[in-house]
Amino acid sequence: MIESIRFREAIGEDAGIIADLHTRSWRNTYRGILPDSYLDGPIVSEKRDAWRKRLSSPVSDRQLVVLAIHRQAPIGFVCVLLDEEPARGACLDNLHVVSDFQGIGIGRRLFARAAGWVSVRDPGRPMHLWVFEENHPARRFYDFLGGEICTRELKRVGGVEVPALCYSWKDIEAVTALALKGLS
């Protein structure tokens, strides 16, 4: 199955597709972490507006958004931003893979594409991301990739404050190699 998956950079017309993937992922992953009223309501318009804005023309050369596609259907995406939190390095803002395709290396490939892009665009710069503290599957993934927790903060999402952890990677080239290790 993995050989039938292709990756491509997102374009403006992909905003709705990515917003739908993002919404579906949050609904599946964050039940019990974020309020149902948020996940069943305002998240849809928030994600659509955010992705429409992010992928509007011209797309910034300071961001990368890559889609994973299986048989014409989008199954995941990654987004990395160079200027979101410059003091922390590049920001891996999103990494989502639909549940039916998790555990087969799609997330690792998306992560490696993001990290590889950062190492070319901004050599020597670290990369970081925020993850909800209660998102244990994602935390295991980032731990596996050698991420180090550098801080904990409360993030306001959906009208509530949720504990979030900031993971950091200082050696982007090493983490790119680690992410791809053992994948054909």
N, CA, C and O of each residue as an XYZ file, in Angstrom:
736
protein
N       0.816     -1.206      0.000
C       0.000      0.000      0.000
C       0.854      1.261      0.000
O       0.524      2.237     -0.675
N       1.954      1.246      0.757
C       2.787      2.442      0.898
C       3.331      2.913     -0.446
O       3.523      4.112     -0.651
N       3.581      1.983     -1.358
C       4.128      2.374     -2.656
C       3.123      3.125     -3.511
O       3.513      3.788     -4.473
N       1.837      3.038     -3.184
C       0.826      3.755     -3.963
C       0.546      5.156     -3.417
O      -0.337      5.851     -3.919
N       1.280      5.565     -2.409
C       1.076      6.888     -1.818
C       2.059      7.866     -2.431
O       3.256      7.591     -2.525
N       1.539      9.008     -2.846
C       2.408     10.037     -3.402
C       2.274     11.300     -2.560
O       1.304     11.477     -1.823
N       3.250     12.155     -2.682
C       3.302     13.393     -1.908
C       3.432     14.551     -2.881
O       4.141     14.464     -3.883
N       2.731     15.641     -2.570
C       2.862     16.844     -3.397
C       2.614     18.078     -2.544
O       1.911     18.037     -1.534
N       3.216     19.175     -2.987
C       2.982     20.440     -2.286
C       1.554     20.895     -2.528
O       1.012     20.745     -3.623
N       0.964     21.447     -1.497
C      -0.410     21.943     -1.584
C      -0.438     23.257     -2.357
O       0.529     24.018     -2.363
N      -1.574     23.502     -3.008
C      -1.824     24.752     -3.729
C      -3.103     25.363     -3.174
O      -3.793     24.741     -2.367
N      -3.413     26.560     -3.599
C      -4.577     27.284     -3.098
C      -5.880     26.502     -3.164
O      -6.708     26.579     -2.256
N      -6.055     25.745     -4.252
C      -7.285     24.977     -4.426
C      -7.414     23.835     -3.418
O      -8.483     23.236     -3.305
N      -6.348     23.526     -2.690
C      -6.372     22.444     -1.697
C      -6.855     22.906     -0.319
O      -6.972     22.088      0.594
N      -7.132     24.184     -0.158
C      -7.490     24.709      1.164
C      -8.669     23.958      1.779
O      -8.619     23.599      2.955
N      -9.710     23.719      1.019
C     -10.885     23.019      1.548
C     -10.579     21.580      1.916
O     -11.051     21.084      2.939
N      -9.790     20.906      1.089
C      -9.399     19.517      1.354
C      -8.608     19.438      2.658
O      -8.866     18.580      3.502
N      -7.654     20.332      2.809
C      -6.816     20.325      4.009
C      -7.642     20.691      5.230
O      -7.470     20.084      6.287
N      -8.531     21.664      5.112
C      -9.400     22.033      6.229
C     -10.254     20.847      6.665
O     -10.443     20.624      7.861
N     -10.771     20.087      5.704
C     -11.578     18.907      6.042
C     -10.733     17.838      6.743
O     -11.170     17.262      7.739
N      -9.525     17.569      6.229
C      -8.625     16.620      6.883
C      -8.295     17.070      8.305
O      -8.312     16.271      9.242
N      -8.001     18.340      8.448
C      -7.629     18.913      9.742
C      -8.785     18.770     10.728
O      -8.588     18.342     11.865
N      -9.986     19.127     10.289
C     -11.175     19.034     11.140
C     -11.426     17.587     11.555
O     -11.652     17.303     12.732
N     -11.387     16.677     10.588
C     -11.630     15.258     10.877
C     -10.596     14.730     11.882
O     -10.945     14.005     12.814
N      -9.347     15.091     11.688
C      -8.292     14.640     12.587
C      -8.525     15.153     14.005
O      -8.419     14.392     14.967
N      -8.837     16.423     14.134
C      -9.090     16.982     15.464
C     -10.292     16.314     16.113
O     -10.266     16.014     17.306
N     -11.343     16.081     15.342
C     -12.530     15.429     15.910
C     -12.205     14.024     16.400
O     -12.694     13.612     17.452
N     -11.402     13.295     15.669
C     -11.043     11.931     16.064
C     -10.060     11.902     17.225
O     -10.152     11.040     18.099
N      -9.132     12.827     17.236
C      -8.028     12.787     18.197
C      -8.333     13.508     19.500
O      -7.888     13.075     20.563
N      -9.077     14.592     19.436
C      -9.208     15.459     20.601
C     -10.526     15.345     21.355
O     -10.816     16.188     22.204
N     -11.343     14.312     21.064
C     -12.527     14.061     21.900
C     -12.037     13.771     23.311
O     -11.153     12.938     23.514
N     -12.614     14.461     24.276
C     -12.191     14.291     25.655
C     -11.081     15.250     26.058
O     -10.802     15.422     27.245
N     -10.449     15.873     25.071
C      -9.414     16.875     25.359
C      -9.988     18.273     25.140
O      -9.778     19.175     25.951
N     -10.716     18.441     24.035
C     -11.392     19.705     23.719
C     -12.899     19.493     23.836
O     -13.374     18.365     23.708
N     -13.659     20.570     24.079
C     -15.110     20.427     24.232
C     -15.797     19.912     22.961
O     -15.465     20.334     21.853
N     -16.746     19.005     23.134
C     -17.526     18.504     21.999
C     -18.216     19.643     21.261
O     -18.330     19.617     20.036
N     -18.676     20.647     22.011
C     -19.376     21.772     21.379
C     -18.471     22.489     20.374
O     -18.949     23.001     19.361
N     -17.187     22.526     20.649
C     -16.225     23.125     19.721
C     -15.960     22.182     18.545
O     -15.994     22.605     17.389
N     -15.700     20.921     18.835
C     -15.369     19.953     17.792
C     -16.536     19.691     16.843
O     -16.328     19.357     15.677
N     -17.747     19.840     17.336
C     -18.928     19.613     16.501
C     -19.457     20.890     15.862
O     -20.427     20.846     15.105
N     -18.835     22.020     16.155
C     -19.350     23.290     15.653
C     -18.320     24.177     15.004
O     -17.967     23.971     13.843
N     -17.825     25.176     15.741
C     -16.994     26.229     15.154
C     -15.690     25.768     14.518
O     -15.107     26.506     13.723
N     -15.225     24.588     14.839
C     -13.950     24.136     14.276
C     -13.992     24.116     12.752
O     -12.985     24.397     12.102
N     -15.142     23.788     12.179
C     -15.257     23.680     10.719
C     -14.932     25.015     10.059
O     -14.075     25.078      9.178
N     -15.605     26.074     10.476
C     -15.364     27.382      9.849
C     -13.976     27.921     10.211
O     -13.339     28.575      9.386
N     -13.502     27.657     11.424
C     -12.162     28.108     11.805
C     -11.088     27.497     10.898
O     -10.208     28.200     10.400
N     -11.173     26.196     10.693
C     -10.163     25.524      9.864
C     -10.285     25.954      8.402
O      -9.270     26.163      7.739
N     -11.495     26.088      7.895
C     -11.672     26.530      6.498
C     -11.092     27.933      6.296
O     -10.385     28.183      5.320
N     -11.393     28.842      7.222
C     -10.866     30.212      7.107
C      -9.344     30.233      7.222
O      -8.665     30.933      6.471
N      -8.823     29.468      8.160
C      -7.378     29.457      8.377
C      -6.635     28.911      7.152
O      -5.622     29.476      6.738
N      -7.139     27.814      6.573
C      -6.441     27.229      5.422
C      -6.641     28.043      4.155
O      -5.748     28.095      3.309
N      -7.770     28.665      4.013
C      -7.983     29.550      2.855
C      -6.974     30.700      2.922
O      -6.356     31.053      1.917
N      -6.816     31.272      4.105
C      -5.866     32.366      4.283
C      -4.422     31.892      4.073
O      -3.636     32.558      3.399
N      -4.083     30.744      4.654
C      -2.713     30.241      4.583
C      -2.299     29.881      3.157
O      -1.139     30.057      2.784
N      -3.240     29.378      2.363
C      -2.900     28.944      1.008
C      -3.330     29.921     -0.078
O      -3.365     29.575     -1.259
N      -3.656     31.140      0.328
C      -4.047     32.134     -0.670
C      -2.835     32.546     -1.500
O      -1.697     32.420     -1.048
N      -3.076     33.026     -2.687
C      -1.986     33.435     -3.586
C      -1.459     34.796     -3.169
O      -2.238     35.640     -2.725
N      -0.187     35.030     -3.296
C       0.847     34.017     -3.506
C       1.166     33.322     -2.190
O       1.170     33.954     -1.134
N       1.431     32.036     -2.253
C       1.800     31.271     -1.071
C       3.200     31.696     -0.651
O       4.096     31.816     -1.486
N       3.382     31.917      0.620
C       4.665     32.361      1.153
C       5.749     31.306      0.940
O       5.501     30.106      1.060
N       6.956     31.778      0.622
C       8.074     30.846      0.517
C       8.644     30.524      1.897
O       9.661     29.839      2.005
N       7.999     31.010      2.942
C       8.408     30.755      4.320
C       7.544     29.678      4.971
O       7.617     29.455      6.180
N       6.725     29.011      4.154
C       5.920     27.908      4.659
C       5.917     26.779      3.637
O       6.087     26.997      2.438
N       5.721     25.570      4.146
C       5.602     24.397      3.293
C       4.385     23.614      3.759
O       4.225     23.344      4.949
N       3.535     23.253      2.816
C       2.393     22.393      3.093
C       2.440     21.263      2.070
O       2.404     21.503      0.863
N       2.519     20.041      2.562
C       2.603     18.861      1.703
C       1.434     17.934      2.008
O       1.131     17.650      3.166
N       0.787     17.470      0.947
C      -0.311     16.505      1.052
C       0.211     15.101      0.755
O       1.077     14.919     -0.101
N      -0.324     14.113      1.468
C      -0.116     12.702      1.146
C      -1.400     12.228      0.475
O      -2.497     12.452      0.987
N      -1.255     11.571     -0.678
C      -2.418     11.166     -1.483
C      -2.343      9.656     -1.746
O      -1.288      9.125     -2.092
N      -3.465      8.990     -1.578
C      -3.581      7.565     -1.899
C      -4.769      7.389     -2.831
O      -5.908      7.657     -2.450
N      -4.501      6.937     -4.059
C      -5.562      6.723     -5.057
C      -6.477      7.942     -5.191
O      -7.700      7.819     -5.123
N      -5.892      9.080     -5.377
C      -6.583     10.362     -5.578
C      -7.226     10.931     -4.310
O      -7.787     12.026     -4.349
N      -7.157     10.206     -3.184
C      -7.772     10.693     -1.939
C      -6.691     11.215     -0.994
O      -5.698     10.527     -0.754
N      -6.871     12.418     -0.459
C      -5.908     12.939      0.510
C      -6.011     12.150      1.817
O      -7.107     11.925      2.333
N      -4.859     11.732      2.344
C      -4.859     10.931      3.570
C      -4.024     11.562      4.687
O      -3.967     11.025      5.794
N      -3.382     12.685      4.408
C      -2.599     13.345      5.435
C      -1.931     14.590      4.897
O      -1.913     14.840      3.692
N      -1.389     15.357      5.805
C      -0.657     16.564      5.405
C       0.263     17.008      6.517
O       0.108     16.626      7.677
N       1.226     17.826      6.133
C       2.140     18.449      7.069
C       2.262     19.920      6.680
O       2.194     20.273      5.502
N       2.442     20.766      7.682
C       2.661     22.194      7.449
C       3.772     22.653      8.380
O       3.733     22.414      9.586
N       4.761     23.317      7.797
C       5.847     23.884      8.590
C       5.983     25.357      8.232
O       5.918     25.739      7.064
N       6.172     26.176      9.264
C       6.258     27.634      9.117
C       7.590     28.113      9.684
O       7.949     27.782     10.813
N       8.307     28.885      8.901
C       9.611     29.358      9.373
C       9.505     30.539     10.328
O      10.398     30.743     11.150
N       8.432     31.319     10.237
C       8.370     32.569     10.999
C       7.303     32.605     12.087
O       7.015     33.675     12.623
N       6.712     31.466     12.424
C       5.626     31.441     13.416
C       6.108     31.803     14.815
O       5.507     32.652     15.474
N       7.170     31.180     15.269
C       7.785     31.454     16.567
C       9.301     31.455     16.362
O       9.977     30.502     16.750
N       9.836     32.507     15.763
C      11.242     32.506     15.347
C      12.238     32.197     16.466
O      13.287     31.611     16.202
N      11.938     32.570     17.683
C      12.876     32.311     18.778
C      13.020     30.818     19.056
O      14.036     30.385     19.600
N      12.016     30.030     18.688
C      12.057     28.579     18.911
C      12.532     27.819     17.670
O      12.760     26.611     17.734
N      12.678     28.513     16.557
C      13.049     27.860     15.304
C      11.829     27.658     14.428
O      10.773     28.240     14.678
N      11.971     26.843     13.414
C      10.855     26.561     12.513
C       9.751     25.848     13.295
O      10.027     25.080     14.217
N       8.516     26.108     12.921
C       7.367     25.534     13.626
C       6.678     24.482     12.756
O       6.140     24.795     11.694
N       6.701     23.248     13.217
C       5.905     22.207     12.582
C       4.492     22.412     13.110
O       4.143     21.939     14.192
N       3.698     23.114     12.342
C       2.393     23.575     12.804
C       1.327     22.491     12.733
O       0.410     22.470     13.553
N       1.437     21.604     11.775
C       0.448     20.534     11.628
C       1.097     19.296     11.046
O       1.945     19.379     10.158
N       0.688     18.153     11.555
C       1.052     16.859     10.989
C      -0.112     15.923     11.296
O      -0.313     15.525     12.444
N      -0.869     15.579     10.271
C      -2.069     14.759     10.455
C      -2.121     13.665      9.404
O      -1.849     13.905      8.227
N      -2.472     12.463      9.836
C      -2.675     11.326      8.952
C      -3.987     10.675      9.367
O      -4.214     10.433     10.552
N      -4.859     10.390      8.389
C      -6.147      9.770      8.728
C      -5.901      8.422      9.403
O      -4.916      7.744      9.108
N      -6.791      8.043     10.300
C      -6.563      6.885     11.163
C      -6.313      5.585     10.403
O      -5.511      4.769     10.857
N      -6.964      5.363      9.271
C      -6.762      4.122      8.508
C      -5.356      3.988      7.946
O      -4.956      2.894      7.549
N      -4.603      5.073      7.906
C      -3.255      5.049      7.324
C      -2.162      5.326      8.359
O      -0.999      5.514      8.001
N      -2.530      5.350      9.622
C      -1.524      5.563     10.664
C      -0.756      4.275     10.921
O      -1.295      3.178     10.778
N       0.491      4.418     11.296
C       1.314      3.286     11.672
C       2.034      2.599     10.521
O       2.650      1.552     10.719
N       1.966      3.174      9.316
C       2.653      2.545      8.177
C       3.750      3.442      7.591
O       4.298      3.142      6.530
N       4.066      4.530      8.277
C       5.182      5.372      7.844
C       4.807      6.671      7.153
O       5.696      7.436      6.780
N       3.527      6.944      6.971
C       3.112      8.194      6.310
C       3.522      9.398      7.153
O       4.087     10.356      6.626
N       3.245      9.360      8.447
C       3.618     10.465      9.331
C       5.119     10.690      9.350
O       5.577     11.833      9.352
N       5.884      9.613      9.364
C       7.341      9.738      9.355
C       7.819     10.370      8.056
O       8.725     11.203      8.066
N       7.217      9.980      6.942
C       7.612     10.566      5.655
C       7.244     12.051      5.594
O       8.026     12.868      5.108
N       6.065     12.394      6.082
C       5.663     13.809      6.103
C       6.591     14.610      7.014
O       7.026     15.706      6.659
N       6.889     14.063      8.180
C       7.796     14.730      9.109
C       9.162     14.944      8.452
O       9.740     16.025      8.555
N       9.671     13.917      7.782
C      10.977     14.018      7.125
C      10.971     15.066      6.022
O      11.955     15.785      5.850
N       9.878     15.164      5.273
C       9.789     16.194      4.231
C       9.849     17.586      4.855
O      10.539     18.470      4.348
N       9.129     17.775      5.949
C       9.139     19.076      6.626
C      10.533     19.396      7.163
O      11.050     20.491      6.943
N      11.137     18.441      7.866
C      12.465     18.668      8.443
C      13.514     18.881      7.349
O      14.387     19.737      7.489
N      13.433     18.113      6.270
C      14.366     18.285      5.164
C      14.247     19.651      4.527
O      15.251     20.269      4.172
N      13.023     20.122      4.381
C      12.782     21.453      3.814
C      13.385     22.528      4.714
O      14.015     23.468      4.230
N      13.188     22.384      6.035
C      13.754     23.358      6.977
C      15.275     23.362      6.880
O      15.889     24.429      6.890
N      15.893     22.182      6.785
C      17.359     22.131      6.751
C      17.922     22.779      5.486
O      19.049     23.274      5.497
N      17.156     22.782      4.403
C      17.595     23.447      3.163
C      17.307     24.945      3.232
O      18.160     25.761      2.884
N      16.115     25.302      3.678
C      15.686     26.712      3.714
C      16.395     27.529      4.786
O      16.702     28.705      4.587
N      16.649     26.897      5.914
C      17.195     27.607      7.062
C      18.193     26.705      7.792
O      17.937     26.288      8.922
N      19.332     26.401      7.153
C      20.289     25.437      7.711
C      20.708     25.784      9.144
O      20.942     26.944      9.484
N      20.791     24.742      9.966
C      21.238     24.921     11.344
C      20.169     25.381     12.302
O      20.416     25.475     13.504
N      18.992     25.668     11.800
C      17.908     26.162     12.652
C      17.152     24.985     13.264
O      16.912     23.992     12.578
N      16.775     25.075     14.534
C      15.989     23.996     15.140
C      14.544     24.020     14.630
O      14.120     24.956     13.953
N      13.811     22.972     14.974
C      12.396     22.885     14.631
C      11.641     22.503     15.909
O      12.159     21.781     16.761
N      10.427     22.995     16.020
C       9.621     22.686     17.198
C       8.160     22.482     16.798
O       7.748     22.799     15.683
N       7.398     21.946     17.739
C       5.954     21.843     17.564
C       5.298     21.822     18.931
O       5.934     21.551     19.949
N       4.002     22.117     18.922
C       3.180     22.056     20.129
C       2.235     20.873     19.995
O       1.668     20.634     18.929
N       2.072     20.133     21.090
C       1.150     19.003     21.120
C       0.397     19.044     22.454
O       0.977     19.339     23.499
N      -0.891     18.744     22.397
C      -1.654     18.700     23.642
C      -1.079     17.599     24.528
O      -0.801     16.495     24.059
N      -0.907     17.901     25.786
C      -0.289     16.972     26.721
C      -1.018     15.618     26.753
O      -0.377     14.579     26.909
N      -2.319     15.623     26.610
C      -3.101     14.383     26.666
C      -3.114     13.604     25.355
O      -3.723     12.537     25.289
N      -2.465     14.102     24.322
C      -2.403     13.405     23.038
C      -1.227     12.411     23.083
O      -0.173     12.642     22.489
N      -1.438     11.319     23.795
C      -0.365     10.351     24.045
C       0.154      9.657     22.784
O       1.363      9.447     22.677
N      -0.708      9.290     21.817
C      -0.155      8.683     20.597
C       0.818      9.614     19.861
O       1.874      9.174     19.407
N       0.466     10.887     19.743
C       1.361     11.840     19.074
C       2.647     12.010     19.879
O       3.733     12.103     19.308
N       2.525     12.049     21.182
C       3.714     12.205     22.014
C       4.658     11.015     21.857
O       5.875     11.196     21.821
N       4.113      9.804     21.763
C       4.969      8.631     21.536
C       5.700      8.762     20.197
O       6.880      8.426     20.092
N       4.997      9.250     19.184
C       5.593      9.457     17.863
C       6.739     10.464     17.942
O       7.817     10.213     17.403
N       6.519     11.605     18.610
C       7.551     12.628     18.708
C       8.703     12.182     19.610
O       9.854     12.550     19.374
N       8.401     11.396     20.637
C       9.468     10.818     21.461
C      10.330      9.878     20.619
O      11.558      9.918     20.697
N       9.683      9.033     19.814
C      10.396      8.109     18.932
C      11.342      8.864     17.998
O      12.434      8.388     17.690
N      10.913     10.037     17.556
C      11.723     10.841     16.642
C      12.767     11.703     17.374
O      13.420     12.546     16.759
N      12.915     11.490     18.668
C      13.975     12.170     19.411
C      13.643     13.584     19.844
O      14.538     14.350     20.200
N      12.353     13.944     19.818
C      11.972     15.277     20.269
C      12.179     15.435     21.768
O      11.971     14.500     22.541
N      12.588     16.620     22.159
C      12.787     16.926     23.573
C      11.745     17.947     24.010
O      11.552     18.969     23.350
N      11.081     17.670     25.112
C      10.109     18.618     25.650
C      10.874     19.777     26.265
O      11.695     19.592     27.164
N      10.589     20.984     25.763
C      11.324     22.147     26.270
C      10.459     23.059     27.138
O      10.992     23.860     27.906
N       9.137     22.951     27.027
C       8.280     23.778     27.877
C       6.855     23.243     27.869
O       6.467     22.468     26.996
N       6.090     23.676     28.860
C       4.669     23.336     28.984
C       3.914     24.639     29.190
O       4.297     25.465     30.019
N       2.840     24.818     28.430
C       2.014     26.023     28.561
C       0.550     25.638     28.434
O       0.213     24.578     27.905
N      -0.306     26.510     28.926
C      -1.734     26.349     28.689
C      -2.074     27.086     27.403
O      -1.744     28.261     27.244
N      -2.739     26.386     26.486
C      -3.172     26.978     25.215
C      -4.686     27.103     25.252
O      -5.380     26.176     25.667
N      -5.200     28.253     24.816
C      -6.644     28.472     24.793
C      -7.176     28.028     23.434
O      -6.853     28.619     22.404
N      -7.995     26.982     23.446
C      -8.570     26.416     22.223
C     -10.011     26.016     22.520
O     -10.284     25.374     23.535
N     -10.918     26.387     21.650
C     -12.307     25.990     21.826
C     -12.940     26.517     23.092
O     -13.885     25.924     23.611
N     -12.425     27.633     23.597
C     -12.992     28.252     24.794
C     -12.464     27.696     26.104
O     -12.936     28.088     27.171
N     -11.491     26.787     26.047
C     -10.912     26.226     27.269
C      -9.391     26.301     27.196
O      -8.807     26.429     26.120
N      -8.769     26.218     28.363
C      -7.312     26.160     28.408
C      -6.884     24.703     28.514
O      -7.373     23.952     29.359
N      -5.964     24.322     27.639
C      -5.520     22.938     27.541
C      -3.998     22.909     27.688
O      -3.302     23.671     27.018
N      -3.472     22.037     28.559
C      -2.015     21.925     28.683
C      -1.394     21.414     27.379
O      -1.854     20.436     26.790
N      -0.342     22.102     26.951
C       0.361     21.726     25.725
C       1.852     21.691     26.008
O       2.370     22.441     26.835
N       2.529     20.794     25.295
C       3.974     20.636     25.423
C       4.644     21.083     24.138
O       4.146     20.828     23.041
N       5.774     21.749     24.284
C       6.568     22.138     23.126
C       7.717     21.152     22.990
O       8.559     21.022     23.879
N       7.730     20.458     21.851
C       8.828     19.550     21.507
C       9.802     20.307     20.615
O       9.401     21.147     19.809
N      11.087     19.998     20.771
C      12.109     20.662     19.975
C      13.103     19.649     19.431
O      13.417     18.644     20.069
N      13.589     19.946     18.229
C      14.659     19.171     17.593
C      15.738     20.160     17.174
O      15.480     21.083     16.401
N      16.929     19.965     17.681
C      18.027     20.873     17.342
C      18.775     20.433     16.091
O      19.198     21.275     15.299
N      18.947     19.120     15.900
C      19.684     18.586     14.760
C      18.686     18.071     13.722
O      18.291     16.906     13.752
N      18.291     18.942     12.816
C      17.249     18.624     11.843
C      17.694     17.524     10.881
O      16.895     16.659     10.522
N      18.937     17.548     10.466
C      19.408     16.517      9.538
C      19.366     15.136     10.175
O      19.007     14.160      9.516
N      19.730     15.043     11.451
C      19.702     13.754     12.148
C      18.268     13.253     12.304
O      18.011     12.060     12.140
N      17.340     14.142     12.616
C      15.952     13.704     12.800
C      15.329     13.312     11.464
O      14.470     12.432     11.422
N      15.745     13.946     10.380
C      15.264     13.551      9.055
C      15.690     12.117      8.757
O      14.886     11.311      8.288
N      16.942     11.804      9.027
C      17.449     10.444      8.805
C      16.736      9.443      9.713
O      16.388      8.346      9.276
N      16.517      9.818     10.977
C      15.822      8.944     11.925
C      14.395      8.666     11.457
O      13.926      7.530     11.528
N      13.708      9.698     10.982
C      12.321      9.536     10.544
C      12.220      8.543      9.391
O      11.239      7.807      9.287
N      13.226      8.521      8.534
C      13.187      7.652      7.346
C      13.842      6.285      7.591
O      13.752      5.397      6.743
N      14.488      6.115      8.723
C      15.197      4.864      9.003
C      14.227      3.679      8.973
O      13.188      3.686      9.633
N      14.595      2.672      8.196
C      13.796      1.466      8.112
C      12.633      1.537      7.147
O      11.948      0.535      6.940
N      12.389      2.699      6.549
C      11.326      2.834      5.548
C      11.938      2.629      4.175
O      13.015      3.150      3.886
N      11.265      1.885      3.341
C      11.800      1.671      1.983
C      11.274      2.708      1.038
O      11.611      2.693     -0.146
